[in-house]
Amino acid sequence: MFTKITKRLSGMQMIAGGFFLIILTGSLLLMLPFASRSGEAAPFSTALFTAASATCVTGLIVADTFAQWSLFGQIVLLTLIQIGGLGFITIGATVSILLRRKIGLKQRGLIRESFNIIELRGMVRLTKRVILGTMLFESLGAFILSLCFIPKMGFLQGVYYGIFHSVSAFCNAGFDLMGRYAQFSSLTAYYDHPVVMITIMLLIIIGGLGFIVWNDLYEHRLHFRKYTLHTKIVLSSTIILIFGGALIFYIIECDGLFADMTGTGKLLSSLFCSVTPRTAGFNSVDVGAMSDGSKLFTIILMFIGGGSGSTAGGVKVTTIVVLLIYIRATLTRTTGYNIFGRRLDDEALHKASAIFCINLMLAMTATVVLCGLQNFNGIDALLECFSAIGTVGMTAGLTTRLNITSRFVIILLMYLGRVGSLSFAMSFTDKKKIAHVMQPAEKINIG
C-alpha cells in the first residue's frame, strides 16, 4: 500500500511530505518527559515549534534550548538540524551508498530535486562529495570551537559545545546552548572573540554557498573562468553582500549599538551582522536594541538568503540577481538578460519573479496577521516573519511572546521557507494536464 502511494507522488510531494513526517517525529520525541530538563513532558505547541525550527534549520525558539531541553532533547535537535541541513533525501542516498545498494533513476531524481539542480547525471558522485565535505567542514569547525570552549567549560563539555555549534552554524540553523550563562543570549558573550566569530562566520558562509558551488570549486579550484554561471553569480554576490552589508551596519551602528565596543568588537560585529541574516540566526548583539535602519536592512538580507541548493534559506541570491539583470535590461532597453558573457533564458526570469512575489506576499500577510492578533510593533513583526520564511532565526524578542495561533503561522512560514514556497505550490499542479490552446492576447496598461 505504502509503495503504491509513493509511486503516485511526485518528487516535490515526497520531499514536502518527508519533511512533515520528520517534524512530527521530532515533536513526539521532544514531548517525552526525559527530553525536557525538568523531567516533565513539553507542551505539544512548544515541541512542534522547536522541531519545525530545527528541521527547517531556522533557529526561532519559544523556550531556551539549554534551559528547556535535556541532553537527549538536545541530541534530538542536533539530529533534526543535520537532517534539515543536508536533506533527508541526501542522507537516505548516503545510507544506500554505504550499503552498496543501487541508486535508481527515481532516487536520482529526488536527489536532483533536493539539491535544486538541473542535470541528472553525476548525482551519486555529488552526494558523496556533499557528505565528505560536510564531515570535513563540521569537524574542523568543531575542533576549533572546542579549543575555544574547553578552557572555560572543561574538556567534555567544551567538545560537545564545539560539535553542537559547528553543526548548527554549518547547517545555518542558529541553535545554541549559551543559555547556560544567560537565556536567549546566543553568541553575545563572544562578540569580540576573533576565533569563535570568524569560525562561526566561515561555517555559515560555506554552508550557504550551496553544494553545486562546492562541486564547481572542487573541480576547477581557483580558475574563475571555468566556473558555471551559477557559481560566478553566487560567489560574486556573496562577497558584495558580506562586505557591503558590514560597511552599512558599521555606518548605522558605529555611534549607536556598537558605541561602547572596541575596534575589534565593532569590526567583528559589523561582519557578523552582515553574515548571520543569510541565514544562520545566531546573533552577537541584541537584535531588539538595533536601530530601525539596521532592522530593515537585516530584513532585506534575510529575504535574499544564500545560494540555491545550500543549507541557507531566503529567495536565494540568484533570484535577486536575475531580477536586477532584468530591471537593468528594461531600463537600458537591452535585448536579452546578460551577465558574465552569458544570456539568461526566460524561464529563469519567470521562476525568479514567482519566488520573489510568493515569498514577499506570504511574509507580508503573516506580518499583518501577527500584528492583528497580538498588536506587535510593525517592524519587529516584519523581522519575525521574514526571519521565519527565510529560515533565519533572528528575532527582536517576539518569538517567546507568540500565542498558539501566531506560533502556527510562524511554523507554516518556516516549513514553506525550507521546502520552497513555489516548489510546494507546484507540487499540487505538476501532474495536471494543460490544454494546448492559448487564449487570445490583449494588452493592458502597466505602471
C-alpha positions in Angstrom: 0.0 0.0 0.0 2.8 2.5 1.0 4.8 1.6 -2.1 1.8 2.3 -4.3 1.2 5.7 -2.7 4.9 6.8 -3.0 4.8 5.8 -6.7 2.0 8.2 -7.3 3.7 11.1 -5.6 6.0 13.5 -7.4 9.5 14.2 -6.2 8.5 17.5 -4.6 5.5 15.9 -2.9 7.7 13.3 -1.4 10.2 15.9 -0.1 7.4 18.0 1.4 5.7 15.0 3.0 9.1 13.7 4.2 9.9 17.0 6.0 6.4 17.0 7.5 6.9 13.5 8.9 10.3 14.3 10.3 8.9 17.4 12.1 6.1 15.3 13.5 8.5 12.6 14.7 10.8 15.2 16.2 7.9 16.8 18.0 6.8 13.4 19.6 10.4 12.8 20.7 10.7 16.2 22.3 7.4 15.6 24.1 8.9 12.7 26.0 9.4 13.6 29.7 13.2 12.8 29.6 13.6 15.2 26.7 13.0 18.1 29.0 15.4 19.2 31.6 12.6 19.4 34.2 11.5 15.8 33.6 8.0 17.0 32.6 6.6 16.5 29.1 6.8 19.7 27.0 3.5 21.1 25.6 2.8 20.0 22.0 2.9 23.5 20.7 6.4 24.0 22.2 7.7 20.7 20.9 6.2 21.2 17.4 7.5 24.7 17.1 11.0 23.6 18.2 11.1 20.6 16.0 9.9 22.6 13.0 12.5 25.3 13.6 15.3 22.7 13.9 14.2 20.6 10.8 13.8 23.8 8.8 17.2 25.0 10.1 15.6 28.3 11.3 16.6 28.8 14.9 13.5 30.6 16.2 12.7 29.2 19.7 9.9 29.7 22.2 12.0 28.2 25.0 15.7 28.5 25.6 17.5 25.4 24.2 19.8 24.9 27.2 17.2 25.6 29.9 14.3 23.6 28.3 15.9 20.5 26.8 18.0 17.7 28.4 21.0 16.1 26.8 18.6 13.7 25.0 16.4 16.6 23.8 19.5 18.5 22.6 20.7 15.5 20.6 17.3 15.1 19.0 17.5 18.8 18.0 21.1 18.3 16.6 19.9 15.3 14.6 16.9 17.3 13.2 19.3 20.1 12.3 21.7 17.8 10.4 18.8 16.1 8.6 17.2 19.5 7.8 20.5 21.0 6.6 21.5 18.2 4.3 18.0 17.0 3.4 16.7 13.5 4.3 16.9 12.5 0.6 20.7 13.1 0.8 21.1 11.1 4.0 18.9 8.3 2.6 21.1 8.2 -0.5 24.2 8.1 1.6 22.9 5.1 3.5 22.2 3.3 0.2 25.7 4.1 -1.0 27.3 2.8 2.3 25.2 -0.4 2.0 26.3 -0.6 -1.7 22.7 -0.5 -3.0 22.0 0.7 -6.5 20.7 4.2 -6.7 17.7 4.1 -9.1 16.5 6.7 -11.5 13.7 7.8 -9.2 16.1 8.3 -6.3 18.5 10.2 -8.5 15.6 12.5 -9.5 14.8 13.0 -5.8 18.4 14.0 -5.1 18.3 16.4 -8.0 15.1 17.9 -6.5 16.7 18.1 -3.1 19.8 19.9 -4.4 17.8 22.0 -6.8 20.0 21.3 -9.8 19.2 20.9 -13.4 21.2 18.0 -14.7 20.5 14.4 -13.6 24.0 13.0 -14.2 26.6 12.7 -11.5 24.1 12.5 -8.6 25.9 9.7 -6.8 29.3 11.5 -7.1 27.8 14.8 -6.0 26.2 13.1 -3.0 29.5 11.6 -1.9 31.2 14.9 -2.1 28.5 16.7 -0.2 28.7 14.2 2.7 32.5 14.2 2.8 32.6 18.0 2.6 30.0 18.3 5.3 32.0 16.0 7.6 35.2 17.8 6.9 33.9 21.4 7.5 31.9 20.4 10.6 34.8 18.5 12.0 37.2 21.4 11.5 34.7 23.8 12.9 34.1 21.6 16.0 37.8 21.2 16.6 38.5 25.0 16.5 35.4 25.9 18.6 36.3 23.1 21.1 39.7 24.6 21.7 38.0 27.9 22.5 35.3 26.4 24.8 37.4 23.8 26.7 39.3 26.3 29.0 36.0 27.7 30.3 33.8 24.7 30.2 36.0 21.7 30.7 37.0 19.0 28.2 33.8 17.0 27.6 31.5 20.0 27.8 33.8 22.0 25.6 34.0 19.3 22.9 30.2 18.8 23.0 29.6 22.6 22.6 32.1 22.7 19.8 30.3 19.9 17.9 26.8 21.3 18.6 27.6 24.9 17.5 29.7 23.7 14.5 26.8 21.6 13.1 24.3 24.4 13.9 26.4 27.0 12.1 27.2 24.9 9.0 23.6 24.0 8.6 22.6 27.7 9.1 20.3 26.6 12.0 21.2 29.2 14.6 20.5 26.9 17.6 22.9 27.5 20.6 23.5 26.3 24.1 24.7 29.6 25.6 21.6 29.7 27.8 23.8 28.1 30.5 25.1 31.6 31.0 22.1 33.8 30.1 18.9 32.6 28.4 18.4 33.6 24.7 21.8 35.3 24.7 23.1 33.4 21.6 26.8 34.4 20.9 26.6 37.9 22.5 29.3 36.8 25.1 31.7 36.1 22.2 31.1 39.2 20.1 34.7 40.3 20.3 36.3 36.8 20.3 38.0 36.7 16.8 38.5 32.9 16.6 34.9 32.0 17.6 33.3 34.7 15.5 35.4 34.0 12.4 34.9 30.3 12.7 31.2 30.6 13.0 31.0 33.0 10.1 33.1 30.8 7.8 30.9 27.8 8.6 27.8 29.9 7.8 29.2 31.1 4.6 30.5 27.7 3.4 27.1 26.1 4.2 25.3 28.9 2.5 27.2 28.8 -0.8 25.5 25.6 -2.0 26.5 22.1 -2.9 26.6 23.0 -6.6 29.2 25.7 -5.9 31.2 23.3 -3.8 31.4 20.8 -6.6 32.4 23.5 -9.1 35.1 24.8 -6.7 36.4 21.2 -6.2 36.6 20.5 -9.9 38.1 23.8 -11.1 39.9 25.1 -8.0 40.6 28.9 -8.4 40.0 29.1 -12.1 37.2 31.6 -12.1 36.6 31.5 -15.9 35.9 27.7 -15.8 33.1 28.1 -13.2 29.5 27.7 -14.2 27.4 30.9 -14.4 25.6 29.9 -11.3 28.8 29.7 -9.3 30.1 33.0 -10.6 26.8 34.7 -9.6 26.7 33.2 -6.1 30.4 33.9 -5.3 30.4 37.5 -6.5 27.0 38.3 -4.9 28.1 36.7 -1.6 31.3 38.8 -1.4 29.4 42.0 -2.2 26.6 41.3 0.3 29.1 40.3 3.1 31.4 43.3 2.9 28.9 45.8 1.6 26.5 44.8 4.4 29.2 45.0 7.0 30.0 48.5 5.9 26.4 49.6 6.1 25.9 48.1 9.6 29.1 49.8 10.7 27.9 53.2 9.5 24.5 52.8 11.0 25.5 51.4 14.4 29.0 52.8 14.9 27.8 55.5 17.3 24.7 53.5 18.4 24.7 49.8 19.3 28.5 49.5 18.7 29.4 52.7 20.5 30.9 51.1 23.6 32.8 48.3 21.7 36.5 48.1 21.0 37.7 48.4 17.4 37.9 44.6 17.1 34.4 44.3 18.5 32.9 46.8 16.1 34.6 45.1 13.1 33.5 41.6 14.1 30.0 42.7 15.0 29.6 44.5 11.7 30.7 41.4 9.7 28.6 39.1 11.9 25.5 41.2 11.5 26.1 41.0 7.7 26.7 37.3 7.6 24.2 35.8 10.0 20.9 37.1 8.4 21.8 34.9 5.3 20.5 32.7 7.0 22.1 31.4 10.2 20.1 33.1 13.0 22.9 33.5 15.5 23.4 37.0 16.9 26.4 38.6 18.6 24.5 41.7 19.5 21.0 42.3 20.9 18.7 42.4 17.8 16.0 44.1 19.7 18.3 47.0 20.5 19.2 47.6 16.9 18.1 50.8 15.2 15.2 50.7 12.8 17.6 51.2 9.9 19.6 48.1 10.9 16.4 46.1 11.4 15.2 47.0 7.9 18.5 46.2 6.3 18.5 42.9 8.3 15.1 42.1 6.8 16.4 42.7 3.3 19.4 40.3 3.9 17.1 37.7 5.4 14.8 37.9 2.4 17.7 37.5 0.0 19.3 34.5 1.8 22.1 32.3 0.5 22.8 30.1 -2.6 20.4 27.7 -4.2 20.8 24.0 -3.1 22.5 25.1 0.1 21.7 24.9 3.9 20.6 28.5 3.7 17.1 29.9 3.1 15.7 33.0 1.6 14.7 33.6 -2.0 18.4 33.0 -2.9 20.9 35.4 -4.3 20.4 34.0 -7.9 16.8 35.1 -7.7 17.7 38.6 -6.8 20.5 38.9 -9.4 18.1 37.6 -12.2 15.6 40.3 -11.3 18.2 43.0 -11.1 19.6 42.0 -14.5 16.0 42.1 -15.9 15.5 45.6 -14.4 18.8 46.8 -15.9 17.9 45.4 -19.3 14.5 47.1 -19.2 15.9 50.5 -18.2 18.7 50.3 -20.8 16.4 48.8 -23.4 18.9 45.9 -23.9 17.8 42.8 -25.8 18.3 39.7 -23.5 19.4 39.4 -19.9 23.2 39.1 -19.9 25.8 38.6 -17.2 29.4 37.3 -17.3 29.2 36.9 -21.1 26.1 34.7 -20.9 22.4 35.2 -21.6 19.8 34.0 -19.2 16.7 32.3 -20.5 13.1 33.5 -19.9 12.4 30.6 -17.6 14.9 31.9 -15.1 13.1 35.2 -15.0 9.6 33.7 -14.7 10.8 31.4 -11.8 12.6 34.3 -10.0 9.6 36.6 -10.3 7.3 33.9 -8.9 9.5 33.1 -6.0 10.1 36.7 -5.1 6.4 37.6 -5.2 5.1 34.5 -3.4 7.6 34.8 -0.5 7.0 38.5 -0.2 3.2 38.0 -0.1 3.5 35.2 2.5 5.7 37.2 4.8 3.6 40.4 4.5 0.4 38.5 5.0 1.8 36.8 8.1 3.0 40.2 9.4 -0.5 41.6 9.2 -1.9 38.5 10.9 0.6 38.8 13.8 0.0 42.5 14.2 -3.7 41.9 14.1 -3.7 39.0 16.6 -1.2 40.5 19.1 -0.7 44.1 18.3 3.0 43.7 17.8 5.3 46.6 16.7 5.2 46.6 12.9 9.0 46.4 12.2 9.5 43.7 14.8 6.7 41.7 13.4 8.2 42.1 9.9 11.6 40.9 11.1 9.9 37.9 12.8 8.0 36.8 9.7 10.9 37.4 7.2 13.1 35.5 9.6 10.7 32.6 9.6 10.2 32.3 5.8 13.9 32.9 5.2 14.7 30.2 7.8 17.0 32.6 9.6 16.0 32.5 13.2 16.7 36.1 14.2 14.1 37.9 16.4 13.6 41.1 18.2 12.1 39.2 21.1 8.7 38.4 19.7 9.1 34.6 19.5 8.6 33.9 23.2 5.5 36.1 23.2 3.7 34.3 20.4 0.3 32.8 21.2 -0.9 29.5 19.9 -2.3 30.8 16.6 0.8 33.0 16.0 3.0 30.0 16.6 1.3 28.0 13.9 1.6 30.9 11.5 5.4 31.0 12.1 5.6 27.2 11.8 3.9 27.4 8.4 6.3 30.1 7.2 9.4 28.1 8.4 8.1 24.9 6.6 7.4 26.7 3.4 10.7 28.5 3.6 12.6 25.2 3.9 10.6 23.2 1.4 10.3 26.1 -1.0 7.0 28.0 -1.4 7.0 27.9 -5.2 8.0 24.2 -5.3 5.4 23.4 -2.6 2.7 25.1 -4.6 3.7 23.5 -7.9 3.8 20.0 -6.3 0.0 20.1 -6.3 -0.2 21.1 -10.0 2.8 19.4 -11.8 0.7 16.4 -12.7 -2.2 18.3 -14.2 -2.5 18.4 -18.0 -2.6 21.8 -19.6 -4.7 22.3 -22.7 -2.6 23.2 -25.8 -4.8 26.1 -26.7 -3.8 29.6 -25.9 -6.3 32.3 -25.1 -6.5 35.5 -27.3 -3.9 38.1 -26.3 -4.9 41.6 -25.3 -2.8 44.4 -24.0 -3.4 46.2 -20.6 -1.9 49.3 -19.1 1.1 48.7 -16.8 2.5 51.2 -14.4 
